[in-house]
Amino acid sequence: VTQDDIDAGFIENQALATGGYTDATGDPQSVEDLSDDTSAADGEDDPTVTPITQLPNIAIVKTGDYDAVAGTITYTFTVHNTGNVTLSGVTVTEESFSGTNEHEVLGQAMSLPEGLLANRLRRLVTEY
């Protein structure tokens, strides 16, 4: 099972059964049938669809380091896809800030336009 399969939420599969025999005139013959997901009846050749449970989840850890000389704080955001599906449109947005430049910080967003694969993490860094 690949990440693409998990992201799709299912795997579709079909099998072919074949067999041979000799008919009453001595000629070799063959029979075949495609698998079906619910019935062995001829003509019902639906593939088997196996669902894969998708468990999306995301976590974030934010740390800050104060530089007394520069008078700034460098924040590191570690975003971790703790689920089993690829996440797209991942953004980090400042929700609260008690500093004096609040109007410049709140609502700022950083994004991961390429998405975040399952069980991977990315770090984003900003300075205020």
N, C-alpha and C positions, 0 to 999 in steps of 0.2 A: 504494500500500500504506500503510495507516494503522497507528498504534500498536496499535489494537484487533486488527487483522489479525495483527500480529506476536505479540501476547500470546496470540491463539487458536492460533497455530502452523500455520495453513493459510488458503488462500483457496479457496472453492468457486465454480465458475463453470459456466454452461451456455449454449449458443448454440442458436438456432433457424434452420434453413435452410428457405427457402420458394421456390417457383417456380411459374410458371404455364404453361399450354399450352391449346391448343384441341383438343377431342376430335373424333372422326370425324363427329359430327353438327353440328360448328361451335360447340358451347357451350364457353365458357371454363371451365377447371378449374384447380385448384391442388393442389400437394403440399407437405408440410412434414415435417420430422423434427427432433427434439431431438438435440443432440450426446450422444455417449457417450464415456466415458473409455477404452474398450478395443476397441469393436467398432462397425462400421457397420450391423450387423444391426438390422432393425426390432424395436422393443419393448425394446431394451436402451438405455434413456435415462438412464444414470447420469451425474451431473454430474462434471466434472473437478475433482479435489481436488489442489491444488498445495501441498505442504508448504513452510513457511517455517522456516528454521533459527532456533531460539531459542538465544541465547548469553547466559545470565545471568552477571553478574559484579558485584562490589561492591568498593570500595576505601575506606579511611579514613585520614585524616591528623589527628594530634592535636598541637596546639601549646599551650604554657603561658606565661603572663605572671605574674611574681611582683610583688605589690604590697607593698613593705617597710613602708609605713605601716599598712596593714590586716593585714598578716601572712597574706595569702591568695594563692592562685594561681588565676587564671582560666584554665580549659581550654576550648579551642575544638576541637570535633570536626567535621571536614568529611567527610561521607559522600557518596560519589559512586557513582551507579549507572553503571558503565562498560559494562554490557551493553546488549542491545537489547530486553529485556522489562521490563515494569513489575514492581517488587518490592513485596511487601506484608509487613507484620509486621516492618519494619526496626527493629532496636534496637541501641543502643550500651551495652555493659556494661563497667564497670571490671574488668580481669582481674588487675592487679597495682598495688601502691602501696607505696612505701618510707617514706612519711611516718608520723608518730606517731599519726594518726587512722585507721589502716588499717581497723579494724573498722567505721568509719562510711562508708568509701568503697567497699570491695570489694563487688561484687555489685549496686551501684546501677545501674539501667538507665534509659535515656532512649529513647523510642520515637517513631517517625513513623507514627502510626496511619493517615494518609491514603495511605501508600505512597510510593514514589519512582519517578517515571517514568524511562524509559530515557534515558541520557546527561544526567541532571540531578544536581545536588548540593544538599545541605542542610547548614546549619551548626547545631550544637547547642552551647550554652554552659553551663558549670557552674562553680561556685567552691568551693574547699575551703580 
